[in-house]
Amino acid sequence: MRNQPSPKQPNPFLKYGNLAMQMGLVIGLGAWGGKKLDIHYHTSKPYYTICLSLFAIGMALYLVLKDFIKPKK
């Protein structure tokens, strides 16, 4: 019987670099969308930008924590 090689683990640098880029993209899109809504509705203060940015931060944290809590295979 031959020993089967264990599956290769992904490079941690690539894994966490990808997570950082994903977080940046989600937060950036939230801020961009909020800014566009503020311009479209002519708000006196950046309410949409603040709300969507905070929502995007929450979503980004959820995505990262979901990946960390995921059971290892």
Sequence and secondary structure as in RCSB ss.txt:
>XXXX:A:sequence
MRNQPSPKQPNPFLKYGNLAMQMGLVIGLGAWGGKKLDIHYHTSKPYYTICLSLFAIGMALYLVLKDFIKPKK
>XXXX:A:secstr
           HHHHHHHHHHHHHHHHHHHHHHHHHHHHHHT SS HHHHHHHHHHHHHHHHHHHHHHHS   
